[in-house]
Amino acid sequence: MLLEDLVNNNLSKLNPTDLIVWRYIYAHKKECCYISIYDIADACNVSRTTVLRFAKKLGLDGFSDLKMMLKMQISQAWEKPSVDIAQASINLCQKVGEEVAKQDFTRINKLLYNAKRIFIYSSGHVQKNVGNELLRLFVNCNVYMYEIKGSDEFRITLHHATKDDLFIIVSLTGESERVVEFAQKLHAQGIPLISFTHLKSNKLASLSTESVYVTTISLPARLEGASYESMLGFFVAAEIWFVSYSQYCAEQISSDDEANMNE
């Protein structure tokens, strides 16, 4: 099991301080294989005991076990010089399918259906591709999303936004300063927000009305010093949300027709 899976499975046990430790470890996996528990505690501005408790909340005996798990993850990504690409593709599709199947789009569909205007902001190049896919898909359901292209445009849009509007933010980590700032402003004004991120424990998701989580999956690409993470999950989640929403709309129309007949 990956360390990310352990965190997601034990998320209910983790407090905000634990998440600070986890975010640091996630962003510095290779470094954390070799530094001491005191180094991580200093980097996160927490106590050594906090780091130790974090490891134990994941079901590990201590920080040394956490480091060992990180080392194994990194080494396993490099130990095989050749990989069955067909099997890797099957594993990828199966894993993506399992992750997307966990999503419940009911409340998200309701937000989208009731919104008068929908605005979408993507925090980077890859995220923009996902955002463009959402724009392309949902126009088939007569849902037109307005793309926000930068900070100035966001501020202008927010000035005229109301609680009847809906914002969608696509972000890989949900931790960048800009998206957190945007989410905080929307949250303060009570404007609905749907986030698209790849980890459950992130600041953007915590500020969102509803969230779509996508676990990125590593593929055995031979890259120096890094693994390649597939973004397929984001696009599959977008398509499944679109299909779910189309069914939700059909159900609403059917309910309205039935209500009119009974009047």
Secondary structure, DSSP 8 states (H G I E B T S, - for coil): --HHHHHHHTGGG--HHHHHHHHHHHHTHHHHTTS-HHHHHHHHT--HHHHHHHHHHTT-SSHHHHHHHHHHHHHHTTS-S---HHHHHHHHHHHHHHHHHT---HHHHHHHHH-SEEEEEE-SHHHHHHHHHHHHHHGGGT--EEEE-SHHHHHHHHHH--TTEEEEEE-SSS--HHHHHHHHHHHHTT--EEEEES-SS-HHHHHSSEEEE---EEEEEEETTEEEEE-HHHHHHHHHHHHHHHHHHHHHHHHHHHHHHH-
